[in-house]
Amino acid sequence: MKRFFDRAKFRAESVLYYVSEIGKFHRIQGSRELVDAALLVRDFVDELGVEVELHRGRYDGRSWHLTLQSPIAWRLGGGSALLGEKKLTTEESPLLVMAHSPPGEAEGDVLPILRDEDWKMAEEKVVLVGKDWRDAYRRANEEGAKGFIAYRESSRKAFPYIGLFLTKDDMEWAEIPAVAVPEDVARELIRKALNGGVRARINVESEVKDREDLPMVLAKVGEPPYVLFTAHICHPKPGANDNASGSAMLIELARALSEAHRSSSRFGFAFLWVPEYHGTQAFIETFGVDDYYTSINLDMVAGSPDRSGSTLMLVRTPLSRFSVVSGLLEAYLEASNSQGSSFSGSPMPVMPFRVYHYEIGSDHDVLNFFGVPAVMPITWPDRFYHSSEDSVEKLSLGTIGIIGRAVLATALALAEGDEEELRRFSRAYSLKVLGELSMEHDTEEAERLVLRGLARDSAYLGTNMGHEFKSEPWLEWKLKGVLNERLLKARKADWRTFKQLTKERKLYTQLHELLMLGETLERERALKALEEEYNGVEKEKLEKLIEILAGTGVVSLSS
């Protein structure tokens, strides 16, 4: 299917321009600047002649977006921190003020929290904390601290992005102003505090509003069913790789696919710009997913292997949502990521590239939860991640071209590929995935899931493959969405155990996949399928988490 790759005319330079424009806004969830950035994207897409609409949900600190409670509507005016003789201001970076910090002034001795017993001395102090910031912020309020300073290890000279995501209920106890400083500044404060002391004076000018719009920009080319492309537009200024890059790439894809679309195509194309997680869940709650065959989520698609230390990654659909879309994107990424030749003439990769089984962490999750197979190309790690140094000059034009061209080719192949060549490719990709899994385990359950995924693909692609099996559900996932501590607190569940167990990201991913598997498989088969997919699971911990969720009504277990 090389012809689709050859047709993928993608303008990486345009993406850089859009990144620079989107990056001018401090796009914190619940802020007006997030709405302004979404309006800018809408206008860019409208100028391309693509059908586009802005839909509005709401941030008010009370509403729920399925499993996620809305953060407060919040406006940043400015802020400063005088730390000993060093002065920092929001003119250097708006990230100085922690997202959703209440307004206020505070002055006092700096108290680094290095051990739990240090909290006993927090009263009337300005505490300095390097981890677990949200929990620490609440404790600082409870212990009578006057102000809060956060830092993140590895941020070096950059201001870190640390958000509090406070709700209206939180505003009953959240009173003290909160700022975030570069790690280098924090280390100097710690040194001075431990050797005679140092004073801090911090000032936060912010406003907690009654409500703000939650923007959802949706563009469409052609008719349903659609291949859906998503990107989260939120995050702080400049937020270039995370995630102005994905939002900007969506604009260019809208242009390219509007020009390439044919009336004979089996799919239309849809493009969705939303705040991360909250926006995706609000969109699905409002509009549903019936029109969508598959989704490609674009998050951090411009990292440089040299400047950012990034690897090109592809996160596949979960096995419970097996689809050929993962294989097509993988193949086109490999083709796009090639240049030069080895000593025997084989193509060489431009940047390191690795494919992963499903991992949680961005808006692809929510589409998968609701039955739409979703994949995600991403560049990771990024040494400028969630910091003031995530700026446009750090991005790689080459990486943008690699990912953009591959995503474009995948869309064209799905929409226009011949049934026989798609059937041939689907067969080869299925054997590849099962071959990888069978190196460690028997793949009896995985084979059934692959066949079921192929049957769903066939209904859209006409490939006449796969087989539907009778569902024997272990559970019903009654309230779908990203599972979180706040949800369990609101439902008076054992949120502490949930929080402790899900600190391990692999277990957190596996929990969500187990819920998806359990919707069609009975308990032992679901656990076996999970083990085949991830090469071993901690059954006792997962079953404890399922028990907690069942006690809340989020999950209902079959009798």
VEXDREN-2710 file (C-alpha; in Angstrom, 1 decimal):
% VEXDREN-2710
k/r/px/py/pz
1/MET/0.0/0.0/0.0
2/LYS/2.9/2.2/-0.7
3/ARG/0.8/4.5/-3.0
4/PHE/-0.9/6.0/0.0
5/PHE/2.4/6.9/1.6
6/ASP/3.5/8.5/-1.7
7/ARG/0.2/10.5/-1.7
8/ALA/0.7/11.8/1.8
9/LYS/1.7/15.4/1.1
10/PHE/2.1/16.9/4.5
11/ARG/3.4/20.4/5.3
12/ALA/5.5/20.2/8.5
13/GLU/6.4/23.9/8.3
14/SER/2.7/24.9/8.6
15/VAL/2.5/22.9/11.8
16/LEU/5.4/24.9/13.3
17/TYR/3.5/28.1/12.5
18/TYR/0.3/26.9/14.2
19/VAL/2.3/25.8/17.2
20/SER/3.8/29.2/17.6
21/GLU/0.4/30.8/17.5
22/ILE/-1.3/28.4/19.9
23/GLY/1.6/28.7/22.3
24/LYS/0.9/32.4/22.9
25/PHE/-2.0/31.4/25.2
26/HIS/-1.7/30.2/28.8
27/ARG/-4.2/27.3/28.2
28/ILE/-5.0/26.2/31.7
29/GLN/-8.2/24.2/32.1
30/GLY/-11.0/26.5/33.3
31/SER/-9.3/29.6/32.0
32/ARG/-10.5/32.1/29.3
33/GLU/-7.2/31.8/27.5
34/LEU/-8.0/28.1/26.8
35/VAL/-11.2/29.3/25.1
36/ASP/-9.3/31.9/23.2
37/ALA/-6.9/29.3/21.9
38/ALA/-9.8/27.1/20.8
39/LEU/-11.4/30.0/18.9
40/LEU/-8.1/30.6/17.1
41/VAL/-8.0/27.0/16.0
42/ARG/-11.6/27.2/14.9
43/ASP/-10.7/30.3/12.8
44/PHE/-7.7/28.6/11.3
45/VAL/-9.7/25.6/10.2
46/ASP/-12.6/27.7/8.9
47/GLU/-10.1/29.6/6.7
48/LEU/-9.1/26.3/5.2
49/GLY/-12.7/25.9/4.0
50/VAL/-13.4/22.9/6.3
51/GLU/-16.7/22.6/8.1
52/VAL/-16.0/23.4/11.8
53/GLU/-18.0/24.2/14.9
54/LEU/-17.2/25.3/18.5
55/HIS/-19.2/23.4/21.1
56/ARG/-19.3/24.6/24.7
57/GLY/-19.4/22.6/27.9
58/ARG/-18.6/24.2/31.3
59/TYR/-16.1/24.5/34.0
60/ASP/-17.7/25.5/37.3
61/GLY/-15.9/23.4/39.9
62/ARG/-19.1/21.4/40.5
63/SER/-20.2/19.7/37.3
64/TRP/-18.9/16.2/36.4
65/HIS/-17.6/15.2/33.0
66/LEU/-18.5/11.6/33.4
67/THR/-16.0/10.4/36.0
68/LEU/-14.1/13.7/36.2
69/GLN/-15.2/16.6/38.4
70/SER/-14.8/20.0/36.7
71/PRO/-12.0/22.2/38.1
72/ILE/-12.8/25.7/39.1
73/ALA/-13.2/28.5/36.5
74/TRP/-10.0/30.5/37.1
75/ARG/-8.3/33.6/35.8
76/LEU/-4.6/34.4/36.4
77/GLY/-3.8/38.1/36.7
78/GLY/-0.2/37.9/37.8
79/GLY/2.2/37.0/40.6
80/SER/5.6/37.3/42.1
81/ALA/7.9/35.6/44.6
82/LEU/10.7/37.3/46.6
83/LEU/12.8/34.4/47.8
84/GLY/15.6/35.8/49.9
85/GLU/17.2/38.3/47.5
86/LYS/15.9/36.6/44.3
87/LYS/12.7/37.9/42.7
88/LEU/10.6/35.9/40.3
89/THR/7.5/37.1/38.4
90/THR/4.9/35.9/36.0
91/GLU/6.4/38.1/33.4
92/GLU/9.2/35.5/33.2
93/SER/6.7/32.7/33.1
94/PRO/3.0/32.4/34.1
95/LEU/4.0/29.0/35.5
96/LEU/5.3/30.8/38.6
97/VAL/1.7/30.7/39.8
98/MET/0.4/27.2/40.3
99/ALA/-2.7/26.5/38.1
100/HIS/-5.9/27.2/40.2
101/SER/-4.1/28.8/43.1
102/PRO/-6.3/31.1/45.2
103/PRO/-5.3/34.7/45.3
104/GLY/-3.4/36.1/48.3
105/GLU/-0.1/37.3/49.8
106/ALA/2.1/35.4/52.2
107/GLU/5.3/36.2/54.0
108/GLY/7.3/33.9/56.3
109/ASP/10.3/31.7/56.8
110/VAL/10.8/29.0/54.2
111/LEU/10.4/25.5/55.6
112/PRO/11.5/22.7/53.3
113/ILE/9.4/19.6/53.8
114/LEU/12.0/16.8/53.6
115/ARG/10.5/14.4/56.1
116/ASP/7.0/13.8/57.3
117/GLU/7.8/15.2/60.8
118/ASP/8.7/18.6/59.2
119/TRP/5.0/19.3/58.9
120/LYS/4.8/19.8/62.7
121/MET/6.7/23.1/62.2
122/ALA/4.6/24.3/59.2
123/GLU/2.4/26.8/61.1
124/GLU/3.1/30.4/60.0
125/LYS/5.7/29.1/57.5
126/VAL/6.0/29.2/53.7
127/VAL/6.5/25.5/53.0
128/LEU/8.6/24.2/50.2
129/VAL/7.6/20.8/48.7
130/GLY/9.1/18.6/45.9
131/LYS/6.5/15.9/45.4
132/ASP/2.8/14.8/45.9
133/TRP/1.9/18.5/45.5
134/ARG/-1.9/18.3/45.7
135/ASP/-1.9/16.3/48.9
136/ALA/0.9/18.5/50.3
137/TYR/-1.0/21.6/49.4
138/ARG/-4.0/20.5/51.4
139/ARG/-1.9/19.5/54.3
140/ALA/-0.1/22.9/54.2
141/ASN/-3.6/24.6/54.6
142/GLU/-4.5/22.2/57.4
143/GLU/-1.2/22.8/59.3
144/GLY/-1.6/26.5/59.2
145/ALA/1.1/27.4/56.6
146/LYS/1.0/30.9/55.2
147/GLY/2.2/30.0/51.7
148/PHE/3.1/27.2/49.4
149/ILE/6.1/26.8/47.1
150/ALA/6.4/23.7/44.8
151/TYR/9.3/22.4/42.7
152/ARG/9.9/19.4/40.6
153/GLU/13.1/17.4/40.5
154/SER/14.8/17.4/37.1
155/SER/13.2/20.8/36.1
156/ARG/16.6/22.4/36.5
157/LYS/16.3/26.1/35.5
158/ALA/12.8/25.8/34.1
159/PHE/9.5/26.7/35.9
160/PRO/7.6/23.4/36.3
161/TYR/3.9/23.1/35.4
162/ILE/2.1/21.9/38.5
163/GLY/-1.7/22.2/38.6
164/LEU/-3.9/21.9/41.7
165/PHE/-7.2/21.2/39.7
166/LEU/-9.3/22.5/42.7
167/THR/-13.0/22.2/42.8
168/LYS/-15.6/24.4/44.5
169/ASP/-15.6/22.0/47.5
170/ASP/-11.8/22.4/47.7
171/MET/-12.3/26.2/48.0
172/GLU/-13.8/25.7/51.4
173/TRP/-10.3/24.8/52.7
174/ALA/-7.9/26.1/50.0
175/GLU/-6.8/29.5/51.1
176/ILE/-3.1/30.0/50.8
177/PRO/-1.3/31.2/47.6
178/ALA/0.8/28.7/45.8
179/VAL/3.7/29.2/43.4
180/ALA/6.1/26.9/41.6
181/VAL/9.8/27.6/41.2
182/PRO/12.7/26.0/39.2
183/GLU/14.6/23.2/40.8
184/ASP/17.8/25.2/41.0
185/VAL/16.0/28.0/42.9
186/ALA/14.4/25.4/45.3
187/ARG/17.8/23.8/46.0
188/GLU/19.3/27.1/46.9
189/LEU/16.3/27.8/49.2
190/ILE/16.8/24.4/50.9
191/ARG/20.5/25.2/51.4
192/LYS/19.8/28.6/52.9
193/ALA/16.9/27.3/55.1
194/LEU/19.1/24.6/56.6
195/ASN/21.9/27.1/57.2
196/GLY/20.4/30.0/59.1
197/GLY/17.1/30.5/57.3
198/VAL/15.6/32.4/54.4
199/ARG/12.4/34.5/54.1
200/ALA/9.9/34.4/51.3
201/ARG/7.2/36.8/50.2
202/ILE/4.8/35.6/47.6
203/ASN/1.9/37.3/45.9
204/VAL/-0.8/35.7/43.6
205/GLU/-3.3/37.7/41.7
206/SER/-6.0/35.4/40.5
207/GLU/-9.8/35.2/40.4
208/VAL/-12.1/32.2/41.0
209/LYS/-15.1/32.7/38.7
210/ASP/-18.5/31.2/38.7
211/ARG/-18.0/29.4/35.4
212/GLU/-16.1/29.4/32.1
213/ASP/-16.6/27.6/28.8
214/LEU/-15.1/24.2/28.2
215/PRO/-14.3/24.4/24.5
216/MET/-14.7/21.5/22.0
217/VAL/-13.8/22.3/18.4
218/LEU/-15.1/19.7/15.9
219/ALA/-14.4/19.7/12.2
220/LYS/-15.7/17.3/9.6
221/VAL/-14.8/16.3/6.1
222/GLY/-17.3/14.0/4.3
223/GLU/-19.9/11.8/5.9
224/PRO/-20.0/9.2/8.7
225/PRO/-18.6/6.8/9.6
226/TYR/-15.6/8.9/10.5
227/VAL/-11.9/8.3/11.2
228/LEU/-11.5/10.6/14.2
229/PHE/-8.4/12.5/15.0
230/THR/-8.1/14.0/18.5
231/ALA/-5.6/16.3/20.3
232/HIS/-5.8/18.1/23.6
233/ILE/-5.4/21.9/23.3
234/CYS/-4.9/22.6/27.0
235/HIS/-1.7/23.1/29.0
236/PRO/0.4/26.2/29.9
237/LYS/2.1/28.8/27.8
238/PRO/4.1/27.9/25.7
239/GLY/3.3/24.2/25.9
240/ALA/4.8/23.6/22.5
241/ASN/5.3/19.9/22.3
242/ASP/2.7/19.2/25.0
243/ASN/0.4/19.8/23.2
244/ALA/0.3/22.7/20.8
245/SER/2.1/20.2/18.5
246/GLY/-0.8/17.7/18.3
247/SER/-3.3/20.5/18.0
248/ALA/-1.3/22.1/15.2
249/MET/-0.9/18.8/13.4
250/LEU/-4.6/18.3/13.4
251/ILE/-5.1/21.6/11.6
252/GLU/-2.7/20.5/8.9
253/LEU/-4.3/17.1/8.7
254/ALA/-7.7/18.8/8.2
255/ARG/-6.3/20.7/5.3
256/ALA/-4.6/17.7/3.7
257/LEU/-7.6/15.3/4.1
258/SER/-10.1/17.9/3.0
259/GLU/-8.2/18.2/-0.3
260/ALA/-7.6/14.4/-0.6
261/HIS/-11.1/13.2/0.3
262/ARG/-13.1/11.6/-2.4
263/SER/-16.9/10.9/-2.6
264/SER/-16.1/7.2/-3.1
265/SER/-14.1/7.0/0.2
266/ARG/-15.5/4.5/2.8
267/PHE/-14.9/7.0/5.6
268/GLY/-15.2/10.7/6.3
269/PHE/-12.7/12.4/8.6
270/ALA/-13.4/14.2/11.9
271/PHE/-11.0/16.4/13.9
272/LEU/-11.6/17.1/17.6
273/TRP/-9.7/19.7/19.7
274/VAL/-10.5/19.4/23.4
275/PRO/-9.1/20.0/26.9
276/GLU/-7.3/16.8/27.9
277/TYR/-9.7/14.1/29.4
278/HIS/-12.3/16.6/30.6
279/GLY/-13.1/17.7/27.0
280/THR/-13.1/14.2/25.6
281/GLN/-15.4/12.9/28.3
282/ALA/-17.7/15.9/28.0
283/PHE/-17.8/15.5/24.2
284/ILE/-18.7/11.8/24.4
285/GLU/-21.3/12.4/27.1
286/THR/-22.9/15.0/24.8
287/PHE/-22.5/13.5/21.4
288/GLY/-21.7/9.8/21.8
289/VAL/-19.4/7.7/19.6
290/ASP/-21.8/6.0/17.1
291/ASP/-20.3/7.9/14.1
292/TYR/-16.7/6.8/14.6
293/TYR/-14.9/3.8/13.4
294/THR/-11.5/4.4/14.9
295/SER/-9.4/7.3/16.4
296/ILE/-5.8/8.5/16.3
297/ASN/-4.8/10.7/19.2
298/LEU/-2.0/13.2/18.6
299/ASP/-0.1/14.1/21.8
300/MET/3.5/15.4/21.9
301/VAL/4.3/14.7/18.3
302/ALA/7.3/17.0/17.8
303/GLY/10.0/15.9/20.3
304/SER/13.6/16.0/19.1
305/PRO/15.9/13.0/19.7
306/ASP/18.8/15.5/20.0
307/ARG/17.3/18.4/22.0
308/SER/14.5/16.7/23.9
309/GLY/16.0/13.2/24.2
310/SER/12.8/11.8/22.6
311/THR/12.0/8.4/21.2
312/LEU/9.2/7.9/18.6
313/MET/6.6/5.6/20.2
314/LEU/3.3/4.1/19.1
315/VAL/0.8/3.0/21.7
316/ARG/-1.4/0.3/20.2
317/THR/-5.1/-0.2/20.8
318/PRO/-5.8/-2.5/23.8
319/LEU/-6.2/-6.1/22.9
320/SER/-9.9/-5.7/23.9
321/ARG/-10.2/-3.2/21.0
322/PHE/-7.9/-4.9/18.5
323/SER/-7.9/-3.2/15.1
324/VAL/-5.8/-3.1/12.0
325/VAL/-5.4/0.7/12.5
326/SER/-2.5/0.0/14.9
327/GLY/-0.7/-2.0/12.2
328/LEU/-1.2/0.5/9.4
329/LEU/0.1/3.3/11.5
330/GLU/3.0/1.2/12.7
331/ALA/3.9/0.3/9.1
332/TYR/3.6/3.9/7.8
333/LEU/5.7/5.2/10.8
334/GLU/8.4/2.8/9.9
335/ALA/8.3/3.9/6.3
336/SER/8.3/7.6/7.2
337/ASN/11.1/7.1/9.8
338/SER/13.5/5.8/7.2
339/GLN/16.4/7.4/5.5
340/GLY/19.8/6.3/4.1
341/SER/20.8/2.7/4.1
342/SER/22.7/0.1/6.1
343/PHE/25.9/-1.5/4.7
344/SER/23.8/-3.9/2.8
345/GLY/21.3/-1.3/1.5
346/SER/18.4/-1.7/4.0
347/PRO/16.8/1.5/5.2
348/MET/17.9/3.0/8.5
349/PRO/15.7/4.7/11.1
350/VAL/15.9/8.5/11.5
351/MET/15.1/8.3/15.2
352/PRO/14.6/5.5/17.7
353/PHE/11.2/3.9/17.3
354/ARG/9.3/1.4/19.5
355/VAL/5.8/0.0/19.6
356/TYR/4.0/-0.6/22.9
357/HIS/0.9/-2.5/24.0
358/TYR/-1.8/-0.3/25.3
359/GLU/-0.8/2.3/27.9
360/ILE/-3.0/4.8/29.6
361/GLY/-2.1/8.5/29.6
362/SER/-4.0/10.6/27.1
363/ASP/-7.3/11.1/25.3
364/HIS/-7.0/7.8/23.3
365/ASP/-8.0/6.1/26.6
366/VAL/-11.5/7.5/26.7
367/LEU/-12.3/6.5/23.1
368/ASN/-11.2/3.0/23.8
369/PHE/-13.3/2.8/27.0
370/PHE/-16.4/3.6/24.8
371/GLY/-15.6/0.9/22.2
372/VAL/-13.8/3.0/19.5
373/PRO/-10.3/1.5/18.9
374/ALA/-7.8/4.4/19.4
375/VAL/-4.0/4.6/19.0
376/MET/-1.5/7.2/19.8
377/PRO/1.8/8.2/18.3
378/ILE/3.9/10.2/20.7
379/THR/7.5/11.3/21.4
380/TRP/8.8/10.4/24.8
381/PRO/10.6/11.2/27.0
382/ASP/10.9/15.0/26.7
383/ARG/13.4/16.8/29.0
384/PHE/11.3/20.0/28.7
385/TYR/8.0/18.2/29.6
386/HIS/5.6/20.3/31.7
387/SER/8.0/23.2/32.0
388/SER/8.5/26.8/30.8
389/GLU/11.1/25.5/28.4
390/ASP/8.7/23.5/26.3
391/SER/9.0/26.1/23.5
392/VAL/8.7/26.0/19.7
393/GLU/12.5/26.2/19.0
394/LYS/13.0/22.9/20.8
395/LEU/10.7/21.1/18.4
396/SER/11.9/18.9/15.5
397/LEU/10.6/19.7/12.0
398/GLY/11.8/16.2/11.0
399/THR/9.7/14.5/13.7
400/ILE/6.6/16.5/12.7
401/GLY/7.0/15.3/9.2
402/ILE/7.6/11.7/10.2
403/ILE/4.4/11.4/12.3
404/GLY/2.2/13.7/10.1
405/ARG/3.0/11.9/6.9
406/ALA/2.4/8.5/8.5
407/VAL/-0.9/9.5/10.1
408/LEU/-2.1/11.0/6.7
409/ALA/-1.1/7.8/4.9
410/THR/-3.0/5.7/7.4
411/ALA/-6.1/7.7/7.0
412/LEU/-5.9/7.4/3.2
413/ALA/-5.3/3.7/3.3
414/LEU/-8.3/3.1/5.6
415/ALA/-10.6/5.3/3.4
416/GLU/-9.5/4.1/0.0
417/GLY/-7.6/0.9/0.4
418/ASP/-8.7/-2.1/-1.8
419/GLU/-10.5/-4.7/0.2
420/GLU/-8.1/-7.5/-0.8
421/GLU/-4.9/-5.5/0.1
422/LEU/-6.5/-4.5/3.4
423/ARG/-7.4/-8.2/4.0
424/ARG/-3.8/-9.3/3.2
425/PHE/-2.4/-6.6/5.5
426/SER/-4.8/-7.4/8.3
427/ARG/-3.9/-11.1/8.2
428/ALA/-0.2/-10.3/8.4
429/TYR/-0.6/-7.8/11.2
430/SER/-2.7/-10.3/13.2
431/LEU/0.0/-12.9/12.9
432/LYS/2.6/-10.4/13.9
433/VAL/0.8/-9.4/17.1
434/LEU/0.0/-13.0/18.1
435/GLY/3.6/-14.1/17.3
436/GLU/4.9/-11.4/19.7
437/LEU/2.5/-12.5/22.5
438/SER/3.1/-16.2/22.0
439/MET/6.8/-15.8/22.8
440/GLU/5.9/-15.6/26.5
441/HIS/2.4/-17.2/26.8
442/ASP/-0.2/-19.4/25.2
443/THR/-2.5/-17.0/23.2
444/GLU/-5.9/-18.7/23.3
445/GLU/-7.7/-15.7/24.6
446/ALA/-5.7/-13.3/22.6
447/GLU/-6.5/-15.2/19.4
448/ARG/-10.3/-14.8/20.2
449/LEU/-9.9/-11.1/20.8
450/VAL/-8.0/-10.6/17.5
451/LEU/-10.6/-12.5/15.6
452/ARG/-13.3/-10.3/17.2
453/GLY/-11.4/-7.2/16.4
454/LEU/-11.0/-8.3/12.8
455/ALA/-14.7/-8.9/12.6
456/ARG/-15.4/-5.3/13.7
457/ASP/-12.9/-4.0/11.1
458/SER/-14.5/-6.1/8.4
459/ALA/-17.9/-4.5/9.0
460/TYR/-16.3/-1.2/8.0
461/LEU/-13.5/-2.3/5.6
462/GLY/-15.3/-5.1/3.8
463/THR/-12.4/-7.5/4.4
464/ASN/-14.6/-10.5/5.4
465/MET/-12.3/-11.6/8.2
466/GLY/-12.6/-12.5/11.9
467/HIS/-15.3/-14.0/14.0
468/GLU/-17.7/-12.7/16.6
469/PHE/-17.9/-14.7/19.8
470/LYS/-20.8/-14.9/22.2
471/SER/-20.2/-12.4/25.1
472/GLU/-20.0/-13.9/28.6
473/PRO/-19.5/-10.6/30.6
474/TRP/-18.0/-10.7/34.0
475/LEU/-19.0/-7.1/34.7
476/GLU/-20.8/-4.1/33.5
477/TRP/-18.8/-0.8/33.5
478/LYS/-21.7/1.4/34.4
479/LEU/-19.9/4.7/34.7
480/LYS/-17.2/4.8/32.1
481/GLY/-14.3/7.2/32.1
482/VAL/-10.9/7.7/33.6
483/LEU/-10.9/6.3/37.1
484/ASN/-9.6/8.5/39.8
485/GLU/-9.3/9.2/43.5
486/ARG/-11.8/12.1/43.5
487/LEU/-14.5/10.0/42.0
488/LEU/-14.1/7.4/44.7
489/LYS/-14.1/10.0/47.4
490/ALA/-17.3/11.4/46.1
491/ARG/-18.8/7.9/46.3
492/LYS/-17.5/7.3/49.8
493/ALA/-15.4/4.4/48.7
494/ASP/-12.0/3.1/49.9
495/TRP/-10.1/5.8/47.9
496/ARG/-6.9/5.4/50.0
497/THR/-6.4/1.8/48.9
498/PHE/-7.3/2.7/45.3
499/LYS/-4.7/5.5/45.4
500/GLN/-2.0/3.4/46.9
501/LEU/-2.5/0.5/44.4
502/THR/-2.8/2.7/41.3
503/LYS/0.4/4.7/41.9
504/GLU/1.9/1.9/39.8
505/ARG/1.1/3.1/36.3
506/LYS/1.3/-0.4/34.8
507/LEU/-1.3/-1.6/37.2
508/TYR/-3.5/1.4/36.6
509/THR/-3.4/0.7/32.8
510/GLN/-4.2/-3.0/33.4
511/LEU/-7.2/-2.1/35.6
512/HIS/-8.8/-0.1/32.8
513/GLU/-8.0/-2.8/30.2
514/LEU/-9.4/-5.5/32.6
515/LEU/-12.7/-3.5/32.7
516/MET/-12.9/-3.5/28.9
517/LEU/-12.1/-7.2/28.8
518/GLY/-14.6/-8.0/31.5
519/GLU/-17.4/-6.5/29.5
520/THR/-17.3/-9.5/27.1
521/LEU/-15.4/-12.2/28.9
522/GLU/-16.1/-14.0/32.2
523/ARG/-13.7/-13.5/35.1
524/GLU/-11.0/-16.1/34.5
525/ARG/-10.9/-15.6/30.8
526/ALA/-10.6/-11.8/31.2
527/LEU/-7.7/-12.3/33.6
528/LYS/-6.0/-14.8/31.3
529/ALA/-6.4/-12.4/28.4
530/LEU/-4.8/-9.7/30.4
531/GLU/-1.9/-11.9/31.3
532/GLU/-1.4/-12.8/27.7
533/GLU/-1.4/-9.2/26.7
534/TYR/1.0/-7.9/29.4
535/ASN/3.1/-11.0/30.2
536/GLY/2.0/-11.3/33.8
537/VAL/-0.4/-9.5/36.1
538/GLU/-1.0/-9.0/39.8
539/LYS/-4.4/-10.7/40.1
540/GLU/-4.9/-10.0/43.8
541/LYS/-4.4/-6.3/43.5
542/LEU/-6.5/-6.0/40.4
543/GLU/-9.4/-8.0/42.0
544/LYS/-9.2/-5.7/45.1
545/LEU/-9.5/-2.7/42.8
546/ILE/-12.5/-4.3/41.0
547/GLU/-14.0/-5.0/44.4
548/ILE/-13.7/-1.3/45.4
549/LEU/-15.2/-0.1/42.1
550/ALA/-18.1/-2.6/42.5
551/GLY/-18.8/-1.1/45.9
552/THR/-19.3/2.3/44.4
553/GLY/-21.6/1.3/41.6
554/VAL/-19.1/2.3/39.0
555/VAL/-18.9/-1.4/38.1
556/SER/-21.6/-4.0/38.5
557/LEU/-20.4/-7.7/38.7
558/SER/-22.5/-10.4/37.1
559/SER/-24.1/-12.9/39.5
END
